[in-house]
Amino acid sequence: LILPMLYIADKEGRKTYLEATPAGKPLYEKWGFRVVDVLEFNLDELTTDQHGLYKVSIMIREPNQKK
């Protein structure tokens, strides 16, 4: 679903933004996204069944000028 939206963003010259889980981050990097910030959550404070630090990457992608 994201690739058609990236095509439209490129066509219109728009930046794109997303928040990536650790599992999704490598895929988004392959599509040209770069990390601009990281949100960290202490799972010990939020849940009883998961522990440790969880990081969400805030990512931006510049429009691709190649046609």
C-alpha positions in Angstrom: 0.0 0.0 0.0 2.8 2.4 0.7 4.5 2.2 -2.7 1.7 3.8 -4.6 1.6 6.6 -2.1 5.3 7.2 -2.4 4.9 7.4 -6.2 2.2 10.1 -5.7 4.4 12.0 -3.2 7.4 11.9 -5.6 5.2 13.1 -8.5 4.0 16.0 -6.4 7.4 16.7 -4.8 6.3 16.1 -1.3 8.2 14.8 1.7 6.7 11.8 3.5 6.7 11.0 7.2 6.2 7.8 9.3 6.8 6.3 12.6 8.6 2.9 12.2 8.8 0.0 14.6 12.2 -1.7 15.0 11.0 -4.5 12.6 9.8 -2.0 9.9 12.8 0.4 10.0 15.1 -1.6 7.7 12.4 -1.8 5.0 11.7 1.9 5.2 15.4 2.7 4.9 15.5 0.7 1.7 12.7 3.0 0.3 14.7 6.1 1.1 13.5 7.1 4.6 16.0 8.4 7.1 15.7 8.6 10.9 15.2 12.1 12.2 14.3 11.3 15.8 13.7 8.3 18.1 10.9 7.9 20.7 11.8 5.6 23.6 9.3 3.8 25.8 10.0 1.9 29.0 7.8 -1.1 28.6 8.2 -2.0 32.3 6.1 1.2 33.1 3.5 0.5 30.4 2.9 -3.3 30.4 3.1 -6.3 32.6 4.0 -8.8 29.9 6.8 -7.0 28.1 10.0 -5.5 29.5 12.9 -3.3 28.4 13.2 -0.3 26.2 11.2 0.0 23.0 12.3 2.4 20.3 10.1 3.9 17.6 11.9 5.7 14.7 10.5 8.9 13.4 11.5 8.9 9.7 11.3 11.3 6.7 11.7 10.7 3.0 12.6 13.4 0.6 10.8 13.2 -2.8 12.6 11.2 -5.4 13.3 13.4 -8.4 14.0 10.4 -10.7 11.2 9.8 -13.1 
